[in-house]
Amino acid sequence: MLKQNRHDFGGALDDLAQTLAAQPKHAQALLTQAFVLQVQGRYREARQSCRALPRGVHPLIVVTCLARIESLTGRSHIGYALLKRGLATWTDADNRLRLWAFTNLGEMAQRAGDVAAAERHFRDGLDLGLRDAYLRGAYADLLLDTGRAAEARDFLADDTRIDGLLLRLALAEKRLGNEAAIKHQAVLEARFAASRRRGSVIHRREEARFDLEVLNNPDAALALAQANWRVQREPADARLVLAAALAAEAPDQAQPVLDWLRETGLEDQRIDELVARLTARLAQEKS
């Protein structure tokens, strides 16, 4: 877990492989392996890890694991329906597991462009009363993406300890013209500088987004987004490279991500809009 948390995904997978060589049905190792492989965009291998989960694992864990992969590989409607049915079927799941499922449903719905359903699923997760940073970030992103900066600011008002949430708060404040944005920008700059001095890479996605959307420095954002892409390949990472390449007027720099999107079949309306703009820009440059 430590290597995973430091974004040393290769090292984490090596450790997990050793564990699974000794205990092939180690449920937590298989689930963690599936998660790390998904973060790397290695969906075929991640699906195998999900399918290898032993019978004793709660069925909703298996369904959520598999449904997420379906939703990221060109079968979003199948993954969404599968997970909705799983939540309705296995009502004995604990709140932590239900929160994970609701968060995934919200992300699937948002990628499909169904904002109302996404908000409903995120709210269902939030109503469980577990303060989960990932879910809070996902819901804040929905608010920001739909032009509801004031709601995002109020939702995140007390979330200044976690860098990713503070970043979203600063973005909301900036869009609203709040003076607090200046203070939070300075705090984030100091935190990112400290992270770089430690040689840490875990905040590259957040720092790239900070450079792009807060500092309006697309060149720096693109360099960080590309470095981050070499480590992790989730939809948010793809979107960040595409947006930074557009802003930096360097559409050719997005080609590896465009190729990956074609290979995976990822369906995401927000990414599709960026792909269309980049494709048009590339066509203009060739003509």
Buried (B, 14 or more C-beta within 10 A) or exposed (E): EEBBEEBBBEEBBEBBEEBBEEEEEBBEBBBBBBBBBBBBBBBEBBBBBBEBBEEEBBBBBBBBBBBBBBBBBBBBEBBBBBBBEBBEEBEEBEEEBBBBBBBBBBBBBBBBEBBEBBBBBBEBBBEBEEEBEBBBBBBBBBBBEBEBBBBBBEBBEEBBEBBBBBBBBBBBBBBEEBEBBEEBBEBBBEBBEEBEEEEEBBBBBBBBBBBBBBBEBBBBBBBBBBBBBEBBBBBBBBBBBBBBBBBBEBBEBBEBBBEBBEEBEBBBEBBBEBBEBBEEBBEEEEE
